[in-house]
Amino acid sequence: MPPKAILIDIEGTICPITFVKQTLYPYALAALPTYLSKNWTATNPLITAFPQADTATPEALVEHVRTLTVQDSKSPALKALQGHLWQAGYESGELVAPIYPDVLPALRAWRSRDVRVYVYSSGSVRAQDLFFRYSCEGDVRAVFNGFFDTGVGAKVEEGSYRRILRECEGEEGAEGWVFLSDHVGEVRAAMEAGMMGGVVVREGNARLGEDDKVGMWVIEGGFTEVTEKLFSE
Ligand SMILES: CSCCC(=O)C(=O)COP(=O)(O)O
């Protein structure tokens, strides 16, 4: 049976991890002091979302954000701030989101077969909108049926996938849903929620151990392999 909906991750799945870690994260850190110097108010929600102890001064917040960034924290406060800071970079053309060449042809083929395609990323929905609006292949937002961030919960928690299912399917459940990510813990959580899962192997992704591969669909052939497997059976 072909799938009903495919849910995809961004970093390490449809774009290189290096774009996020070596381009997006440093861009946000470099832009932060200027942003804070112009927007340091007691009610700025991008600031008040952080713990009070870390927002005593702009310098303290810069240090806190730097620490979270080095830890690759998926804190919603950090992700909301990064999404805001990236906007100017995308609009000026300094940031262009690279998408692996096998991805968009596959997504379009899935949509042409009436399969819905959703994104679930730790990056905020605002950041996802910018990513797909300013991609190396132009504005591709129309390819997607919807976008989810950690507003539904962390990506390693089964409940997050259940919330996405409830929002998209009501009481229908997970039948026909597929989740694709480079992160085994995320894929296992989606499988616990009843979805079919696949872990995407790309150059530069974290290596999978033998234990990681147990009971797992390991995708080494990009989204072309996904299309072949899901639509030829
Ligand atoms: C929307 S691009 C920014 C991605 C990001 O901030 C991130 O943390 C990557 O998370 P993902 O869940 O896509 O691996």
The ligand as an SDF file (V2000), in Angstrom:
LIG
                    3D

 14 13  0  0  0  0  0  0  0  0999 V2000
   14.7230   25.1390    9.6930 C   0  0  0  0  0  0  0  0  0  0  0  0
   16.4190   25.0710    9.4610 S   0  0  0  0  0  0  0  0  0  0  0  0
   17.0890   25.1420   11.0810 C   0  0  0  0  0  0  0  0  0  0  0  0
   17.2140   23.8350   11.6810 C   0  0  0  0  0  0  0  0  0  0  0  0
   17.5120   23.8650   13.1350 C   0  0  0  0  0  0  0  0  0  0  0  0
   17.5490   24.9060   13.7650 O   0  0  0  0  0  0  0  0  0  0  0  0
   17.7250   22.6310   13.8020 C   0  0  0  0  0  0  0  0  0  0  0  0
   17.9060   22.6100   15.0120 O   0  0  0  0  0  0  0  0  0  0  0  0
   17.7020   21.3610   13.0380 C   0  0  0  0  0  0  0  0  0  0  0  0
   16.7380   20.5720   13.5490 O   0  0  0  0  0  0  0  0  0  0  0  0
   16.1570   19.2800   12.7660 P   0  0  0  0  0  0  0  0  0  0  0  0
   15.0840   18.8510   13.6900 O   0  0  0  0  0  0  0  0  0  0  0  0
   15.6760   19.7110   11.4280 O   0  0  0  0  0  0  0  0  0  0  0  0
   17.2580   18.2750   12.6920 O   0  0  0  0  0  0  0  0  0  0  0  0
  1  2  1  0
  2  3  1  0
  3  4  1  0
  4  5  1  0
  5  6  2  0
  5  7  1  0
  7  8  2  0
  7  9  1  0
  9 10  1  0
 10 11  1  0
 11 12  2  0
 11 13  1  0
 11 14  1  0
M  END
$$$$
